[in-house]
Amino acid sequence: MSTAVELAPAPPWGVGRLAPYPNTVHLPHARVYVDPTTQLGVFLDRDGAVVEMGKHGTSSGTETSTSTSPDGQSGNDQGSDQDSNPD
């Protein structure tokens, strides 16, 4: 014997998270292209002048890996470490 259960319809869970889009901001550039020499994006305004879009940092790092002995037995384990150099 089965019993029918009636559930009240519920709106999808994400409906409560919806909000209007924020106001848009007019960006100072009209066109972007990739410089073939530097492989960087170049932003141009409506008159074709280069627009500086600000700087961002770069970083580099190194990491040593963990290894075990060639026969797969633990015994000669090496540790691992990391370092980074932010600009």
C-alpha positions as CSV (number, residue, x, y, z in Angstrom):
1,M,0.0,0.0,0.0
2,S,1.4,3.5,-0.9
3,T,0.5,6.8,0.6
4,A,0.4,9.9,-1.6
5,V,2.1,12.9,0.0
6,E,1.3,16.4,-1.2
7,L,4.1,18.9,-1.0
8,A,3.7,22.6,-1.2
9,P,5.5,24.0,-4.3
10,A,8.6,25.8,-3.4
11,P,10.5,28.4,-5.4
12,P,14.0,27.4,-6.6
13,W,16.6,27.9,-3.8
14,G,18.5,30.6,-5.9
15,V,15.6,32.9,-6.2
16,G,16.3,34.4,-2.8
17,R,19.8,35.2,-3.9
18,L,18.8,37.3,-7.0
19,A,19.6,41.0,-7.0
20,P,19.5,43.7,-9.6
21,Y,22.7,44.2,-11.6
22,P,24.9,46.9,-10.1
23,N,25.3,50.2,-12.0
24,T,27.6,49.8,-14.9
25,V,30.8,51.9,-15.2
26,H,32.0,53.4,-18.5
27,L,35.5,52.0,-19.2
28,P,38.1,54.4,-20.5
29,H,39.0,52.2,-23.4
30,A,37.2,51.5,-26.7
31,R,39.4,48.8,-28.2
32,V,42.0,46.2,-27.1
33,Y,44.5,44.4,-29.2
34,V,47.5,42.1,-28.5
35,D,50.9,43.5,-29.2
36,P,52.7,40.9,-31.3
37,T,56.1,41.7,-29.8
38,T,55.2,41.7,-26.1
39,Q,52.1,39.5,-26.2
40,L,50.4,42.0,-23.9
41,G,47.0,43.6,-24.3
42,V,47.1,47.2,-25.5
43,F,44.1,49.3,-24.6
44,L,43.1,52.2,-26.9
45,D,40.6,55.0,-26.4
46,R,38.1,56.2,-29.0
47,D,40.8,58.4,-30.6
48,G,43.3,55.6,-30.8
49,A,45.5,56.8,-28.0
50,V,46.9,54.2,-25.6
51,V,45.1,54.1,-22.2
52,E,47.1,53.0,-19.1
53,M,45.0,50.4,-17.3
54,G,47.1,50.3,-14.2
55,K,49.8,47.9,-12.9
56,H,49.5,44.6,-11.3
57,G,52.1,42.5,-9.5
58,T,53.7,39.3,-10.8
59,S,55.4,36.6,-8.8
60,S,57.6,33.6,-9.4
61,G,58.2,30.6,-7.2
62,T,59.9,27.2,-7.0
63,E,58.9,24.0,-5.4
64,T,60.7,20.8,-4.7
65,S,58.8,17.5,-4.9
66,T,58.6,14.6,-2.6
67,S,60.1,11.3,-3.8
68,T,60.6,7.8,-2.6
69,S,63.2,5.1,-3.2
70,P,63.2,3.5,-6.7
71,D,61.7,0.2,-5.4
72,G,58.7,2.0,-4.0
73,Q,59.6,1.3,-0.4
74,S,59.6,4.2,2.0
75,G,62.9,4.7,3.5
76,N,64.7,7.5,1.6
77,D,62.0,10.1,1.5
78,Q,62.7,13.7,0.7
79,G,60.6,16.5,2.0
80,S,59.1,19.3,0.0
81,D,59.2,23.0,0.3
82,Q,58.1,26.1,-1.6
83,D,59.2,29.7,-1.9
84,S,57.9,32.7,-3.8
85,N,59.1,36.1,-4.9
86,P,56.4,38.7,-5.3
87,D,57.1,41.8,-7.2
